Amino acid sequence: MSAKSMALKLLHAGAMALVVSASGNVQAAPLSISDVPLFLNPAVPPLNMIIMGRDHKLYYEAYNDA
């Protein structure tokens, strides 16, 4: 390892130690996170309905590669 690369590694380690020691006791602010998606508006009724049928097409293969 050359002297230049060793000096760069020591400089990097010293800079990181300085950043960590200068940060002190930092805490995150509390977040208020919504329980429902933000794009939903409770005043608007849903516009689509899912209908599931039990007909003969449930038993077909999705891909005919047999």
Sequence and secondary structure as in RCSB ss.txt:
>XXXX:A:sequence
MSAKSMALKLLHAGAMALVVSASGNVQAAPLSISDVPLFLNPAVPPLNMIIMGRDHKLYYEAYNDA
>XXXX:A:secstr
  HHHHHHHHHHHHHHHHHHHHH S         SS TT  TTS          SGGGGS SS   
